[in-house]
Amino acid sequence: MDFNIFKSPSLVLAETEQGWEKLMPAADSVWSTGHVAVTMKLRESAADMGLYLESKKSAVHTIRIRWNHSFTRPVTLLGDHWERGYGDMGWSGLQPERVMPWYFMIHDGLSTAGFGVKTGAGSMCCWQVDADGVTLTADVSSGSQGVTLGNRILKFAELVQVHGGENMTPYETTRMLCSSMCEQPVLPSVPVYGGNNWYYAYGKSSHHQIVEDSQFISAMAEGLTNRPFMVIDDGWQISSGTCNGGPWIGNRDFPDMAELADEMKQAGVRPGIWCRPLLTQEKVPESWVRYTKGGHFLDPSRPDVLEYVANMMSRMHEWGYELIKHDFSTFDLFGQWGFQMKGKAHALPYALSDTSRTTAEIVLDLYRTIAEASKDSLIIGCNTIGHLAAGLFEIQRTGDDTSGRSWERTRRMGVNTLAFRMPQHGTLFSHDADCVGITSGVPWEFNRQWLDLLANSGTPLFVSADQKELSGQQKREVRQAFEAASRPLPTAEPLDWMYNSCPSLWKISGETRNYSWNGEAVLGAGARDHEWWR
């Protein structure tokens, strides 16, 4: 594999308010139009290359860099997603329009190479590969506007590459790239597992029910030193329902959130809680509001909004919640889901208050605020941008929702996510592929396999189950799963991921296991539970 992103590019373009412009070589490693300049600096160790933008007068939206290259062998490629996966990740051949956020892997039948952007970038970066070369697009806009840097020089990306030898598998090479992209991942000190009430309660719960859930989850982990979590999902806050944002105080079914956390601890679990930090129904200063649609969507470029978010997170920590799951911030800030973004993350026509910083920088400040305010509570980012969360959050919800109503949704979202985000586990963060929703609506013959795979994968395991519906056999298998998930385990490896978007063959603790994700119970079922991909 002879492609090298550290070589001089073939073309550099910039998009300003006036449109696209071609930048010309102006000096060693500098491309310029006179009022916009891009500099590429290779570190002395040649391990990475920084990309820098200068534009004192023009507002800049996008930088695009092209390397012309002819591939001498047929290749297959793997890319990442902007935020969560949507059951659509996998290896495939050249597809020029395919957008691969943050990094991509390329395999030519003999060896594998990977190319990416280091985590914590100052822009939203994606790659495209065609028969004639490779293109990097860096979105440096600030909301709907171009970024106005003034005298500031923006480091908008830092590029890395890895080349695996012929004895390295594509999976091993992908893990190597992920390690090189994140120098200091923040990880939980012990394995994370337990319960979440979403996939059977779907927002309809109470203080009493959460205590009962906690007692059940604790009983399933009887005798285990590493205690399980019980996460209270959406539905506890006063504005739950049509607007599932703040204010972040309990509703009449949850009269005292601090008291509830204490009772959960007494039951033998570690309390967890869900929130949506950028949406609220409460009356806030108009300057905080970016737009209103069913509720107020807040502008995180404002310091006073970050202070509001910090106070919210600190309060949940002070209540006694040891895990805080924050959700929806990417949708609330960009106006679309990751699968809709393609090559343009921004969909909203609204500016941010501070146009001197890129949206990526503003997201980083939001994440940093959440991480610092939560103190020693663990953070799960859901609908968050993993490449910006890495190094700040311990756990990342890496895929769209599984289900307590439809096995097809769980299969598509869960198994695909677990497999293709697995190289990120332990290298970027702890990788949470979402819950096992154990209900009568999901065939147990498949759900028990999903439970077994998650429990033995080395990744977090969350079970969402109404104890009244579980059989004795199901309870025994949940106990076994919790026992496995409570211990540090080697990371499971998908063995057939090069040609199967829903891998069945897995290497678990040195042994190969074969799972069956399809059968009569699936083939005879209709579409349910928002199966929008059909």
Secondary structure, 3 states (H helix, E strand, C coil): CCCCCCCCCCEEEEEECCEEEEEEEEECCEEECCCCEEEEEECCCCCEEEEEEECCCCCEEEEEEEEECCCCCCCEEEECCCCCECCCCCCECCCCCCCEECEEEEECCCCEEEEEECCCCCCEEEEEEECCEEEEEEECCEECECECCCCCCEEEEEEEEEECCCCCCHHHHHHHHHHHHCCCCCCCCCCCEEEECHHHHCCCCCHHHHHHHHHHHHHHCCCCCCCCEEEECCCCECCCCCCCCECCCECCCCCCHHHHHHHHHHHCCEEEEEECCCEECCCCCHHHEEEECCCEEECCCCHHHHHHHHHHHHHHHHHCCCEEEECCHHHHHHCCCHHHHCCCCCCCCCECCCCCCCHHHHHHHHHHHHHHHCCCCEEEECCCCHHHHCCCCCEEECECCCCCCCHHHHHHHHHHHHHHCHHHECCCEEEECCCEEECCCCCHHHHHHHHHHHHCCCCCEEEEECHHHCCHHHHHHHHHHHHHHCCCCCCCEECCCCCCCCCCEEEECCEEEECCCCCHHHHCCCCCCCCCCC
